[in-house]
């Protein structure tokens, strides 16, 4: 049997499963949005002409962007420390980074309810120290959603970057230092370009995860800080507006795909090998 035919036979079952359980449902959802009797694009016109819907979209993108930027900064610094740690310490640090991922998203989001509530740990601590006299309203704000999102996705960023940073030869940074490069110049010209693949992959994971998240915005944002995931659930399961829900899903798919394409193009520009 030719090698090419054998390769096709090996990938055919997985390809069929992906098409059956991923591609076809997505296409079916998108097709629903083009059957409106008022016009093919009427659901999208309704979405983009609605001030409320656009507010939800921009809020979701703002939360996702802030979460991604902070996760990149925190994750890169942490991953660098982990990558440069000696063998046993590195293993322990990686375990510490992975440990939060072993707990479900809902459980970790509920933990922030205990921390940020009016009778929560943080308010009680601030009152005990005398910094405040009355509990602060920290729940159901955009800030509480962002903090919880960062906590959820920083471990993914760390795991993505550790392997990339470990692969940067120490000889390169030593050579840059011996040639008179400052630590900032070494980071900008040596470390950062070689870390681009991990940064791109981690940023895509964090952005798409934040943009499509449901449990955390629902628990910590509520109706006051509605995001696309919670808005989609409301349209589908509360008002039973399937066309509206499909339109929201289509917008989320387009934004996600556009993000992946933009980040891939950025990777090729910054580091041709990364593309």
C-alpha angles and dihedrals in degrees: 000000000000116000092236093054091046090052091052091050091052095052097040098084093050091044092052091050092050092049093045100045102027115020099041096047090049092048090047090052092049092047090057090065094058098057100076112132090219091064143309093266097032095112091053092047088052091050098048094041092054113094092202094052092047090049090054091048095049092044090052092049091047092052091046093049094047091046091050095048094048092043090052092051096045095038095049094050092046094044090051091054091047093047093051096044119106118264103271094038090048091055092050092048092050090050089051090051093048096043096083089055089063089069121074122256092241092053092049091048091050088053089062089053087060092046100044102033122114088254091034132122097267096048092046090050093049091049091047091053091048095240091123134020099202130039115266122234100238100149124087092028131117089245093059091051092050093048092050092046092052090050090051098048107032091083089057090051092049093050091047094051101040095071092046094048092046088057094059106101114238087221090070095056091042090051092050091050092048090053091056101263115152119231089256092052091047091052093047099044104030114018101036098050091049091048093053096100092055092043092052095047093045093047092051091049093049096043096047092043092051094043094052098035118130112168099054097046090045095052099037102026104033121175093324093062100032116175133191095270094052091041090054091051092049094051093046104038105025107034095020090224096155095173091051091047091049090050091053090048091050092052090050091050092050093048091048094049091045090052092052092049093047093048092047090051090048090051091054091050095048096039121006090202090058094059 
